[in-house]
Amino acid sequence: MPRRRVGVVLLVPPPWRDEVDALRRAMGDPSLGRIPAHLTLVPPVNVREDELERAHDLLRWAGEATKPITVTLGPPTTFLPVNPVLFLGVHGDVAAVDRVRDLVFKPPLERSLTWPFHPHVTLLDGGDPARIEAAVTALADARMEVTFPSVHLLEETRRDDDGARVWNPIFEARFEPAAVIGRGGLELVLEVTAEPTAEAQAFSHAAWQQHDVDRWGEIRPPFEQLTVVARRDGRIVGVATGELRDGVDAYLADLIVDRSVRGEGIGAHLLKAFESEAAKRGARYATLRTGAGERQHAFYLRHGYVDWYPLPQWRGGRDFVQMRRDL
C-alpha cells in the first residue's frame, strides 16, 4: 500500500506570515518558498494511503473541539548548543497549543520523537551558530501576537530541482464547531476548507461522471493534463500548463517565464509547443483567459489568438477576456 509523507501544523496566517517570512529571508532560510511558515504539531510521518481519511478525521475532531488560538511569537531564540536552529518562541496560551497537539498526535499520525514537543516557529534550521547567536541579540525585540484559526495537514508533494523537499497543505480543519443544518431532522454537516480532500475530489469526479451519463447518455472524454517545461542549463525557466477538455479544447491555464529571461522568446516557444502537442492529441482549438488590455493580452493577439467573449470584473475587479485560436 502506498504511503504519504505528511505532518500536522498550525500555519502562520497573514499578515503575520509575511513578517515571519521576512525574518526567514533575512536569515537566508533555504526552505523559504518550499515550506510555509508554521508551528509543527506532528513532525513528518509516513501514513498509508488508506489511513489518510483517519488522519483527516483527527484534524476534524481537533478543529471542532478547539477555539482559535492566540499566542505571542518571539523573541527569536535558539536550541544551541544542542541544535543550530533559530526560532520564534511561543508564549501566552501555550496550553491550547498543547491540547490540539494531543488531539492529533494519535494513530495513524502518532510517531516516535527525537526531541520532546516544544512549540516554536522555525526561522532557520542548520545555520551558522555565530550568526544565529547574533540574530538572537539583534532581534531581541521582535514579537507578534498571532491568532491561529485552523490546523493543517501538510504533505511532501515533490522535490525541487535541488532535491529539497517541498511541502504543501492538503487538508484544513477550522477551529470552530461543525456547522450542522437541520438538527432534529435530516442533519447536514458543512465543512469549509481551502483545498478539497482526496475524499471530496473522488466524490466530485464520480458525481460529475454520473451527471454526464445522465445528461449525455455517455461519459464524455475526461480532461487530459498537459504540461510543457522550458529549461536552460538544467534550470527551469518557464512552464506552460493546461488540459484537453472534451478532447477538442486545449485550455491553457498558466504560462509563466522566469523574470530573468523574459523578452527572449521563451514564452512564444512554450505556447507553440503546448499548441503543437495539443493538436497531436486531437485538439481542434486552444483557449485561455487573460487580463483585457494588459501586456499578456497583446502577447496572445500577436500569436494568433482572437477575443472570444469578455469577462467583465472577472477577478479582483479586473476585466478579463476569453481568447481562442484554431489549431
PyMOL commands that set and color helices and strands:
alter all, ss='L'
color gray80, all
select helices_A, chain A and resi 16-27+49-64+94-104+129-138+198-216+259-261+266-280+295-302
alter helices_A, ss='H'
color red, helices_A
select strands_A, chain A and resi 3-11+38-48+69-78+85-92+120-125+144-148+150-159+165-174+179-181+188-190+224-232+235-245+249-257+285-291+306-315+318-326
alter strands_A, ss='S'
color yellow, strands_A
deselect
rebuild
show_as cartoon
